[in-house]
């Protein structure tokens, strides 16, 4: 079957894919709590002839091929949504306080489309394709949980691929960008800083210890890490996104709780920033007679793209897609030379897989601003172009089959 015929076959699934996507979107669930999503995906896979296997707290795997000896190529789709009240102007929006504002309903749907294509061509698969349906990507816990439950074993995975849709991108819908070798997504760490003072009446601040004052100075001091302790080449972002304290305007509270995240492209910089954050928070609080404690919660390492797999994948998607619909990062940089960069610094917990086996991350453009897709990922009004569902399904399946064919 030619790449053109493969794509035409994928397009025959479009109506079903739209239906699947809208069901998943309307029943958005978060973290590991994916009861309806899992039931839907499992039933769809069983109807295709698969025997899906539970993996970890809320993951599923399934195998396609295996009729011919060969290697194992894994494709990943994440299933979880965000705890956001949806405001998008669509008829199928979620009404349960959750929202697929990052496009994971697209990923799950395209994986189902890929599963259908792989099942139809199972006799042609030169090895095995493992399907990974993952929970809890948004909290950076699902991938690691599935790995600990044996994801990369039985059979052992030789290479892996993920796709992420991108909203409000200045590329035509369905355009694929293949990550360059090396790091494409930074490590992420969430943190909490708890500043302990001594509450008192606002009219007598001398009788207490003001944790808000200490927290304000900590907030400002943390920015000095990037401004004065890292070089221009040390790409890193530190964000304090929440600060909670007090209930009354005339009362100094006991405690302030700050929350935020750091993003780094280098593990040494990651460790350095975490160490300095603790030193700055503790010592700054002490300067104002308060105490501070920094706690790091969930996070993930950097996502590494394998050099050989990046080159192979670029070749496969350019075979499959029409001219002007597939680019490497180098291609894209050449086209956008002189323009302001809009590169995302979003992290991705597929990074845990990339630390274990050769892996590649693809971006799939899912709506141009000039066509009305103006809101970014994680916005309560974000929408995505359903036109891309068939091509995304084809990219998943075709890339897996071509890699296995060339690596027998």
C-alpha positions as CSV (number, residue, x, y, z in Angstrom):
1,X,0.0,0.0,0.0
2,X,1.4,3.4,-1.0
3,X,1.5,6.3,1.5
4,X,-1.2,8.0,-0.4
5,X,-3.5,5.0,-0.2
6,X,-2.8,4.7,3.5
7,X,-3.8,8.3,4.1
8,X,-7.0,7.8,2.0
9,X,-7.9,4.9,4.2
10,X,-7.3,7.0,7.3
11,X,-9.7,9.6,5.9
12,X,-12.5,7.1,5.7
13,X,-12.4,7.0,9.5
14,X,-12.9,10.7,10.0
15,X,-16.6,10.6,10.9
16,X,-16.0,7.9,13.5
17,X,-13.0,9.8,14.9
18,X,-15.0,13.0,15.3
19,X,-17.7,11.1,17.2
20,X,-15.0,9.5,19.4
21,X,-13.4,12.8,20.1
22,X,-16.6,14.6,21.0
23,X,-17.6,11.8,23.5
24,X,-14.2,12.0,25.1
25,X,-14.3,15.8,25.2
26,X,-17.7,15.9,26.8
27,X,-16.6,13.4,29.5
28,X,-13.3,15.0,30.4
29,X,-11.6,13.4,33.4
30,X,-8.4,14.3,35.3
31,X,-5.4,12.5,36.7
32,X,-5.8,8.9,37.4
33,X,-9.6,9.2,37.8
34,X,-10.5,8.2,34.2
35,X,-13.4,5.8,34.8
36,X,-15.6,6.8,31.8
37,X,-12.6,7.4,29.5
38,X,-11.0,4.1,30.2
39,X,-14.3,2.2,29.8
40,X,-14.8,3.9,26.4
41,X,-11.3,3.3,25.1
42,X,-11.3,-0.3,26.3
43,X,-14.6,-1.1,24.6
44,X,-13.5,0.5,21.4
45,X,-10.3,-1.6,21.4
46,X,-12.1,-4.8,22.2
47,X,-14.6,-4.1,19.3
48,X,-11.6,-3.9,17.0
49,X,-10.3,-7.3,18.1
50,X,-7.7,-6.1,20.7
51,X,-7.2,-7.5,24.1
52,X,-6.3,-4.4,26.1
53,X,-4.4,-4.8,29.3
54,X,-4.5,-2.6,32.3
55,X,-1.2,-1.0,33.2
56,X,-0.6,0.9,36.5
57,X,-3.3,2.9,38.2
58,X,-5.3,3.8,35.1
59,X,-3.3,3.0,31.9
60,X,-4.0,0.6,29.1
61,X,-1.8,-1.1,26.6
62,X,-2.6,-3.2,23.5
63,X,-0.5,-5.0,20.9
64,X,-0.9,-4.9,17.2
65,X,1.1,-7.2,14.9
66,X,3.3,-9.8,16.4
67,X,2.6,-12.3,13.6
68,X,6.1,-11.6,12.2
69,X,9.3,-11.6,14.2
70,X,10.7,-8.2,14.7
71,X,11.2,-5.3,17.1
72,X,8.6,-3.4,19.2
73,X,7.6,0.2,18.4
74,X,5.4,2.0,21.0
75,X,3.0,4.9,20.3
76,X,1.6,7.0,23.1
77,X,-1.6,8.9,23.6
78,X,-2.5,10.6,26.9
79,X,-6.1,10.6,28.1
80,X,-6.4,13.1,31.0
81,X,-7.9,16.5,31.0
82,X,-7.5,19.6,33.2
83,X,-9.6,20.9,36.2
84,X,-10.8,23.9,34.2
85,X,-14.4,25.0,33.8
86,X,-14.9,25.0,30.0
87,X,-16.0,28.2,28.2
88,X,-15.4,27.1,24.6
89,X,-18.3,27.7,22.2
90,X,-18.9,24.1,21.2
91,X,-22.0,21.9,21.5
92,X,-20.2,19.1,23.2
93,X,-18.3,20.9,25.9
94,X,-17.8,19.3,29.3
95,X,-20.1,20.3,32.0
96,X,-18.4,18.5,34.9
97,X,-15.8,21.2,35.8
98,X,-13.1,19.5,33.7
99,X,-11.9,20.3,30.2
100,X,-9.7,18.9,27.5
101,X,-7.9,22.2,27.2
102,X,-4.6,20.6,26.2
103,X,-5.9,18.3,23.4
104,X,-5.5,15.0,25.0
105,X,-8.9,14.0,23.7
106,X,-7.3,14.4,20.2
107,X,-4.4,12.2,21.2
108,X,-6.6,9.4,22.5
109,X,-8.9,9.6,19.5
110,X,-6.0,9.5,17.0
111,X,-4.6,6.5,18.9
112,X,-7.9,4.7,18.4
113,X,-7.7,5.6,14.7
114,X,-4.2,4.3,14.6
115,X,-5.3,1.1,16.3
116,X,-8.0,0.6,13.6
117,X,-5.5,1.1,10.8
118,X,-2.9,-1.2,12.5
119,X,-5.5,-3.9,12.9
120,X,-6.5,-3.7,9.3
121,X,-2.8,-4.1,8.3
122,X,-1.8,-6.4,11.0
123,X,-0.4,-9.1,8.6
124,X,2.0,-6.5,7.2
125,X,3.5,-5.4,10.5
126,X,7.2,-6.4,10.6
127,X,7.2,-6.9,14.4
128,X,4.9,-5.5,17.1
129,X,3.3,-2.1,17.7
130,X,2.5,-1.4,21.4
131,X,-0.2,1.1,22.1
132,X,0.2,3.1,25.3
133,X,-3.0,4.9,26.6
134,X,-1.7,7.0,29.4
135,X,-3.4,8.8,32.4
136,X,-2.1,11.7,34.5
137,X,0.2,13.4,32.1
138,X,-0.9,16.9,33.3
139,X,0.4,16.1,36.8
140,X,3.6,14.3,35.4
141,X,2.8,11.0,37.1
142,X,1.1,8.7,34.5
143,X,4.1,7.8,32.4
144,X,6.3,6.9,35.4
145,X,3.5,4.9,36.9
146,X,3.0,2.8,33.8
147,X,6.8,2.3,33.5
148,X,6.9,1.0,37.0
149,X,4.1,-1.3,36.2
150,X,6.0,-2.9,33.4
151,X,5.0,-0.7,30.4
152,X,8.4,-1.2,28.6
153,X,8.5,-4.9,29.1
154,X,6.5,-8.0,27.8
155,X,7.4,-7.4,25.0
156,X,10.4,-5.1,25.5
157,X,10.0,-1.7,23.7
158,X,12.8,-0.8,21.2
159,X,11.6,2.8,20.3
160,X,8.7,5.1,21.1
161,X,6.8,8.0,19.6
162,X,4.3,10.6,20.9
163,X,2.3,13.3,19.2
164,X,1.0,16.5,20.8
165,X,-1.5,18.8,19.1
166,X,-0.8,22.5,19.2
167,X,-3.4,25.2,19.3
168,X,-3.3,28.6,17.7
169,X,-0.3,27.7,15.6
170,X,0.6,29.7,12.4
171,X,0.8,26.5,10.4
172,X,-1.9,24.9,8.4
173,X,-4.0,22.3,10.2
174,X,-2.4,18.9,10.0
175,X,1.2,20.1,9.7
176,X,3.6,17.9,11.5
177,X,6.9,19.2,13.1
178,X,9.5,16.5,14.0
179,X,11.6,17.4,17.0
180,X,15.4,17.8,16.4
181,X,17.8,15.4,18.2
182,X,18.3,16.3,21.8
183,X,16.1,17.9,24.4
184,X,12.7,19.3,23.1
185,X,10.8,19.7,26.3
186,X,12.3,20.9,29.6
187,X,12.3,19.2,32.9
188,X,9.6,20.5,35.3
189,X,9.3,20.7,39.0
190,X,6.3,21.9,41.0
191,X,7.1,23.5,44.4
192,X,5.4,24.9,47.5
193,X,7.0,27.5,49.8
194,X,5.4,27.7,53.2
195,X,6.3,30.9,55.2
196,X,5.5,30.7,58.9
197,X,5.1,33.9,60.8
198,X,3.1,35.0,63.9
199,X,-0.3,36.4,63.4
200,X,-1.4,39.6,65.1
201,X,-3.8,42.6,64.7
202,X,-2.9,44.8,61.8
203,X,-2.8,47.9,64.1
204,X,0.0,46.3,66.1
205,X,2.5,44.7,63.6
206,X,5.3,44.9,66.2
207,X,3.6,42.1,68.2
208,X,3.8,39.6,65.5
209,X,5.9,38.4,62.6
210,X,4.5,39.2,59.1
211,X,4.8,36.2,56.7
212,X,3.4,38.3,53.9
213,X,6.3,40.7,54.0
214,X,8.8,37.8,54.1
215,X,7.0,36.1,51.2
216,X,7.1,39.2,49.1
217,X,10.8,39.5,49.5
218,X,11.2,35.8,48.8
219,X,9.2,36.2,45.6
220,X,11.5,39.0,44.4
221,X,14.7,37.3,45.5
222,X,13.9,34.1,43.6
223,X,14.0,36.1,40.3
224,X,17.6,36.9,41.0
225,X,18.5,33.2,40.3
226,X,17.8,33.6,36.6
227,X,18.9,37.3,36.4
228,X,22.2,37.0,38.2
229,X,23.2,33.4,38.8
230,X,22.6,31.7,35.4
231,X,24.3,32.5,32.1
232,X,22.4,33.6,28.9
233,X,22.7,30.0,27.6
234,X,21.2,28.4,30.7
235,X,17.6,28.3,29.6
236,X,15.4,28.2,32.7
237,X,12.1,29.6,33.9
238,X,10.9,30.1,37.5
239,X,7.3,31.0,38.1
240,X,5.4,31.6,41.3
241,X,1.8,31.2,40.3
242,X,-0.1,31.2,43.6
243,X,0.2,33.0,46.9
244,X,-2.4,32.4,49.6
245,X,-2.7,34.1,53.0
246,X,-5.1,35.7,55.4
247,X,-8.8,36.2,55.6
248,X,-9.2,39.8,56.9
249,X,-7.7,43.1,55.8
250,X,-6.9,44.2,59.3
251,X,-5.2,41.0,60.4
252,X,-1.6,39.8,59.8
253,X,-1.9,36.1,59.1
254,X,0.2,33.3,60.6
255,X,1.2,31.6,57.3
256,X,1.7,32.3,53.6
257,X,1.7,29.5,51.0
258,X,3.3,30.1,47.6
259,X,3.1,27.7,44.7
260,X,5.0,27.6,41.4
261,X,7.1,25.7,39.0
262,X,10.5,25.7,37.4
263,X,11.5,24.5,33.9
264,X,15.0,23.6,32.9
265,X,16.7,22.1,29.9
266,X,19.7,20.8,31.8
267,X,19.8,18.4,34.8
268,X,22.7,20.3,36.5
269,X,20.9,23.6,36.2
270,X,17.7,21.9,37.5
271,X,19.6,20.7,40.7
272,X,21.3,24.1,41.1
273,X,18.0,26.0,41.0
274,X,16.3,23.8,43.5
275,X,19.3,24.1,45.9
276,X,19.3,27.9,45.5
277,X,15.6,28.2,45.9
278,X,15.8,26.5,49.3
279,X,18.7,28.7,50.5
280,X,17.0,31.9,49.3
281,X,13.6,31.1,50.8
282,X,15.0,30.0,54.2
283,X,17.5,32.8,54.6
284,X,15.2,35.6,53.4
285,X,12.5,34.5,55.8
286,X,15.0,34.5,58.6
287,X,16.0,38.0,57.8
288,X,12.4,39.0,58.5
289,X,12.1,36.8,61.7
290,X,10.0,34.2,59.9
291,X,10.6,30.6,58.8
292,X,10.3,29.1,55.4
293,X,10.2,25.5,54.0
294,X,10.4,24.6,50.4
295,X,8.8,21.3,49.2
296,X,9.1,19.9,45.7
297,X,6.2,17.8,44.4
298,X,5.6,16.1,41.1
299,X,7.8,16.7,38.2
300,X,9.5,15.1,35.2
301,X,13.0,15.1,33.6
302,X,13.9,16.5,30.2
303,X,12.5,14.9,27.1
304,X,15.3,13.6,24.9
305,X,14.8,12.9,21.2
306,X,16.9,10.1,19.7
307,X,19.0,11.3,16.7
308,X,18.5,8.3,14.4
309,X,14.8,8.1,15.3
310,X,14.4,11.8,14.5
311,X,15.8,11.4,11.1
312,X,13.8,8.3,10.3
313,X,10.6,9.9,11.5
314,X,11.1,13.0,9.4
315,X,11.5,10.8,6.4
316,X,8.3,8.8,7.1
317,X,6.0,11.7,7.7
318,X,7.3,13.4,4.6
319,X,6.5,10.3,2.6
320,X,3.0,10.2,4.1
321,X,1.9,13.8,4.1
322,X,1.6,16.1,1.1
323,X,4.3,18.7,0.4
324,X,4.3,21.6,2.9
325,X,2.7,19.5,5.7
326,X,5.8,18.0,7.3
327,X,8.9,19.8,8.7
328,X,11.9,19.2,10.8
329,X,12.7,21.8,13.4
330,X,15.6,22.8,11.2
331,X,13.2,23.3,8.2
332,X,10.9,25.4,10.4
333,X,13.7,27.5,11.8
334,X,14.9,28.3,8.3
335,X,11.4,29.4,7.2
336,X,10.9,31.6,10.3
337,X,14.4,33.2,10.3
338,X,14.3,36.7,11.6
339,X,10.9,36.2,13.3
340,X,10.3,36.3,17.0
341,X,10.3,32.8,18.5
342,X,7.1,31.3,19.8
343,X,8.7,28.0,21.0
344,X,6.8,26.4,23.8
345,X,8.6,25.6,27.1
346,X,5.9,23.2,28.2
347,X,7.1,20.0,29.8
348,X,5.9,16.5,29.0
349,X,6.0,13.4,31.1
350,X,6.7,11.2,28.1
351,X,10.2,12.3,29.1
352,X,10.3,9.3,31.5
353,X,9.9,7.0,28.4
354,X,12.6,9.0,26.5
355,X,15.0,8.4,29.4
356,X,14.6,4.6,29.0
357,X,14.3,4.0,25.2
358,X,15.0,5.9,22.0
359,X,12.0,8.3,21.6
360,X,10.7,11.1,19.4
361,X,8.1,13.8,20.0
362,X,6.0,15.2,17.1
363,X,4.0,18.4,17.1
364,X,0.7,18.5,15.1
365,X,-0.8,21.8,14.2
366,X,-4.4,21.9,15.2
367,X,-5.8,25.3,14.2
368,X,-4.6,28.6,12.7
369,X,-5.4,31.9,14.5
370,X,-6.5,33.3,11.1
371,X,-9.2,30.6,11.0
372,X,-10.6,31.4,14.4
373,X,-8.4,29.2,16.6
374,X,-7.0,32.0,18.7
375,X,-6.8,30.7,22.2
376,X,-3.7,28.8,23.5
377,X,-3.6,25.5,25.2
378,X,-4.9,25.4,28.8
379,X,-7.2,28.4,28.1
380,X,-10.9,27.8,29.0
381,X,-12.0,28.9,25.5
382,X,-9.4,26.9,23.5
383,X,-10.7,24.9,20.5
384,X,-8.9,22.5,18.1
385,X,-9.5,21.7,14.4
386,X,-11.1,18.3,14.1
387,X,-9.9,18.2,10.5
388,X,-6.5,16.8,11.7
389,X,-7.9,13.6,13.4
390,X,-7.5,11.3,10.3
391,X,-4.0,12.6,9.4
392,X,-2.8,12.3,13.1
393,X,-4.1,8.7,13.2
394,X,-2.2,7.9,10.0
395,X,1.0,9.5,11.3
396,X,0.9,7.3,14.4
397,X,0.3,4.0,12.5
398,X,2.4,4.7,9.4
399,X,5.5,5.8,11.4
400,X,5.3,2.7,13.5
401,X,5.0,0.3,10.6
402,X,7.7,2.0,8.5
403,X,10.2,2.0,11.4
404,X,9.6,-1.7,12.1
405,X,10.0,-2.4,8.4
406,X,13.4,-0.7,8.2
407,X,14.6,-2.2,11.5
408,X,13.9,-5.8,11.0
